[in-house]
Amino acid sequence: MTQHPTAAPPGKPTSYSRVTLSRIMTAVDVNLYGTVHGGVLMKFVDDVAGAAAARHSGGTAVTAAIDEIVFAEPVRVGDLVHAHAQVNWTGHSSMEVGVRVVAERWDSAEDEPVPVATAYLVFVAVDVGGAPRSVRPVLPENPEDERRFREAEIRRAHRLARRRAIQAHRAT
């Protein structure tokens, strides 16, 4: 039987991976300061990013790193929070997912949503045994997606350079 090399999976446009999750923050989400705990928002960010990564990769994807998370504004009990995610960049088995979190204030629902956090996470697609598997390329659809793709490559280069520098330092 002749084996033919498998072709790379066809790419998917950036819009294919876009996911939005929404939830109302409640009293169980509050920290000692009376605002929503950062860890609650971090889990929410990880959930929406995981959904985008799984959608793009067509299966299980696991969090490999949270490259950055920035909290811009506090979230309060009663706020309706929306987390928007999309795959910005793909490698062989890894993906960078960008997340933007906004809140609709419960006491001023007619106002525009307030940006409350942004994050960049790295996911790796895995098979049923937990081994990395190939992902299809992401295809930026517009100048904004292309900007995100290029910036994701910069973040990846910085992650790899930092890893190499730390390994070199440990070897001395």
Secondary structure, 3 states (H helix, E strand, C coil): CCCCCCCCCCCEEHHHHCEEEEEECCHHHECCCCCECHHHHHHHHHHHHHHHHHHHHCCCEEEEEEEEEEECCCCCCCCEEEEEEEEEEECCCEEEEEEEEEEECCCCCCCCCEEEEEEEEEEEEECCCCCECCCCCEECCCHHHHHHHHHHHHHHHHHHHHHHHHHHHHHC
